[in-house]
């Protein structure tokens, strides 16, 4: 039986957007658990890891800690993991099983993984171009325009994938062409 929580303050959409802006590379598991805990929503490390293992939460992305090679690495999860945890909690409360939830969420989670990967690649390209002191100003600007164009195309691709995924989960929304 779950432990009763005295006071739960939901995470607002504005807070999630602010977190996503402040942490574009992601949050550690402990930061996510802490964010939810501050609002009275408790989740254990074991349950968090179980949800990742079951495919209910996206996999972490390993990143270096600090500037030295010996500093190690840490796993960062996209901020959308908070959204998924809130959705999982609500759906479990309404009586759905983890298997039902997983079936509905697997495309969204895969989509987030692709989006995070694309964003990381584009961020690295931009940093690489910015760090190149040997580039002519015109060449530098051309590379930056190309990266901006790739970013727009990536957003369009992700929006298209979201529409297809939504249509699969809501078949009545499918529009056929005459």
N, C-alpha and C positions, 0 to 999 in steps of 0.2 A: 504494500500500500504506500503511495507517495506521501512524503512528509508535507504537512500543510505549510503554506508560506503565508506569513502575516500580511505582507504588502507587496503587490506586484505592479510595477510601472512598465507598461509596454514600451518597446523601442519604436519611436516614431519614424516615419518615412524620411523626414528632414534629418534626423539623427543618423540614419543609415547612409543617406547621401553625403552628409558631412564626413562620416567615417571613411566612406569610399574615396572621397577627395583627399582626406588627410593621410590615408594609407593605401595609395594606388598599388603598391606591391603586395599588400595583404597584411594580415594579423597573425600572431602566433595563437596556438590553441589556448594558451593561458590568458592572452588578451581578450579573446572571444568569450571564454568562460567568465572572466572578470567583468566584462561589459554586461553580460546577462545577469551575473550575480548581484551587481550594483542595483539592479532593478527587481531583485527578489526572484529571479528565474534561475533555479539551480540546475546545473548539469555537471555530472562528474567527468573526470578525465576518461575513465573507462567507457562511459556511455558515448562520449564524443568519439573516441577511437572506434567503438563498435559501429557507430553510424557511418564513419569513414569506410570501415571494412565492408559494410553492407552496401556501400555505394549511395547512401543517403546524403552524404556530404562529399564535396570535392576533395581530391587528394591534395596534400600540401606540396608546395614547391620549395625545394631546398635553395637557400641563399646563403652567401657568406656573411659571417658576423665580423664586423670591423674591417680594417684595412690589411691586416696581415694574413698570410696563408694559414698560419697556425691557430687562428682565432676560432676555427670550426665553422659550423653552419647551423642554420635554424630552419624549421619548416614554417612557411607562411601559407595561410589559407586566404582565399579571397573573402572580402567582407560579406559577400553574398551568403557565406556559411551561416551568418547570423539570421538572415532571412529564412534559410532552409530549416534551421533549428526551431525558429518560431512557428514555421508551417508544420513541421513534424509534431511539435508539441500540441498544436491546435487540432491536428488531424487525429492524433492518438487519443486526445480528450473526447473527440466526437465518435470514437469507437472503431476507427480504421486500424488495420493491422500494418505492421512494418512492411510486409510484402506488397500490400496494396499501394502504400505510399511510395515505395521504391519504384514500382512499375510506372507510376505517374511522373516521378521526378527524374528518371534516368536521362531523358533527353535534355532537360534543363541543366542538369549537372554537367553533362558532356559539353553542352554549349558553353557553359561558364568556363570550362577547362580550355576550350579552343579560344574563347575571347581573352582569357588571361594570357595564354601563350602568344597570341597575336600582339597584344598590348606590350608584352615583354620584349618581343622581337623588335617592334617599332621603337620602343624606348631605347633599346641598345643601339639600334641604327642611328637614332638621333644623337645619342651621346658620342658615338664613334665619329660622326660627321663634325660635331661641335669640337671634339678634341683634336681634330686634324688641322694643324697650323699651316701645313704645306699646301692647302687647297686655295686656289684662286677664288675671290669673292663670288664671281659668277657661278663657278662650279659648286661652291658651298650652298649658295641660294638655290641652285637647281636641285641639288640633293635634298634640301629641306622641303622644297615644293613637292618633290617626288614622294617623300615620306608622308607629308600631309595628305597627298592624294591616296596613298596606300591606306592611311588611317581612315579616310572617308569610305574607301571601298570595303575595308574590314567592318566598319559599322553597318554598311549596307548588307554585307553578307550575313552578319549576325542577326540583323533585323529580319532578313529573309528566312533564315533558319528558325527564328522564333515564330514567324507566321506559319511555317509548315508544321512545326511542333504543336502549336496551338490548334491548328486544323485537325491534327491527328487525335488530340484529346477532346475536341469539340466538333465532331463530324458534321453537325448541322451548319457550321460556319464555312464549310468548303464551298467555294464558288466554282462552278463549272463554266467552261467557255463554250459558247454556242458555235 
